[in-house]
Amino acid sequence: MKYLLKFLLVGLFFINTIYASYDAFSIVVSGVDNILHSATFYNNKLLYGIDFLHFGMNAEFTNTDYYETESSDGGISVNVFMPRLGYRMPVKSINRINTYNQIEGYIILPMVKGKGELEDVVDEIDEEIKDALTLMGLKVSHAVEYEFNHQLSLTGSFGLNWIFWDFTQEEDYDNDYGESSKVELSANLSYTYTMLTLHFKLDDIIR
């Protein structure tokens, strides 16, 4: 089920990105999620975006004995992509104030690569690392928008973010008894958040 949900979410995101133009976008200016949210694009009631995070580490190994000194280096690079796809439902509008309910799903997809002395080590446990770092999430929020004019507005959101994680490791022992082991772990985290965004409407410009 986890892989099916990932496939559907990624597929819908790319279909919407390729075949649908956007008529508005927003940039987060304040909030607990500002680290990961770069920009969100809107096409009518649909919203989508993709965020990127990179982590790199280099290491140098030195071995010295009585006769000589040997040195080598290695490193690890982790690129994390987070595609997001959601739906925004208008609730009420009064003069320049609009309110919305929003639901948004996202996946955290890591890509891990080793180099030098760590290349073989990372390759051996590549799937385990990706499985351990892969997360899914769901956000439900209520947003209030104030329109300065037809193309610029400020939106404040309050919502709940659920993060789901599961990990499975299987191992078959090479013996005549057909022994095997399987470990399944799952966890979830939820927290409330607030977010302030600048919203730009481009429908008149694009058309």
C-alpha positions, -999 to +999 in steps of 0.1 A: +000+000+000+028+024+008+044+020-026+011+024-043+004+057-026+039+069-035+034+060-071+000+077-073+011+109-056+043+112-078+023+104-109-004+130-102+022+156-094+041+152-127+009+149-147-004+182-132+030+199-136+035+189-173+000+193-186-014+221-165-002+257-163-005+276-131-024+308-125-010+317-091+019+309-068+028+316-031+061+320-012+064+312+025+076+342+044+072+329+080+063+296+097+077+263+110+077+247+075+097+276+059+128+254+058+113+229+033+087+249+014+102+270-014+071+278-035+036+264-041+019+267-075-019+268-080-041+257-109-076+266-100-083+245-068-052+223-072-019+231-056+015+215-061+052+220-056+085+203-051+112+210-026+148+200-024+173+194+004+210+184+001+233+170+027+270+162+021+298+148+043+335+142+035+359+122+056+396+117+055+413+085+069+449+084+079+468+053+091+504+058+104+528+031+115+565+029+120+573+026+083+548+047+065+516+068+065+486+059+044+457+082+037+424+080+019+392+099+017+356+093+012+322+110+014+285+106+012+259+127-006+222+127+002+197+145-021+161+147-008+132+156-031+097+163-016+069+165-042+036+179-029+001+178-043-031+191-027-065+206-030-079+240-019-116+244-011-130+280-009-152+285+022-163+321+025-155+355+010-162+389+026-149+420+007-111+415+006-110+385+029-112+349+016-111+317+036-101+282+025-097+247+037-067+228+023-055+192+022-020+183+009-001+151+006+037+148+002+065+123+000+101+126+010+123+107-015+160+104-007+189+097-032+221+085-015+255+082-031+289+074-017+324+082-030+359+071-023+363+047+006+326+049+014+313+041-020+312+003-016+298+007+019+269+029+008+262+007-022+258-023+000+231-007+022+217+017-003+181+003-002+181+002+036+191+038+038+165+049+013+138+029+031+148+044+064+147+080+051+116+077+030+086+094+047+050+103+037+029+131+051-005+147+051-015+183+059-049+197+067-052+234+072-075+264+073-063+296+056-074+332+057-064+354+028-064+392+027-062+407-008-042+439-012-052+440-048-063+416-075-027+401-079-012+403-044-025+389-011-013+378+023-024+344+036-022+331+072-027+293+077-032+271+107-031+234+103-021+199+114+008+180+098+009+141+100+042+123+091+042+086+086+072+063+085+076+025+082+107+003+077+109-033+067+140-055+066+141-091+056+170-115+057+173-151+045+200-173+062+221-195+039+216-228+056+197-260+052+169-251+077+153-224+056+157-198+084+148-162+077+141-131+098+119-100+092+117-067+110+089-043+106+088-009+122+063+019+119+060+054+135+040+085+131+043+121+142+017+149+142+020+186+152+002+218+146+017+247+127+011+282+115+024+297+082+023+331+066+026+333+028+026+359+000+002+349-027+006+362-063-022+358-089-010+356-125-041+346-144-045+380-161-008+381-170-006+346-184-037+349-205 
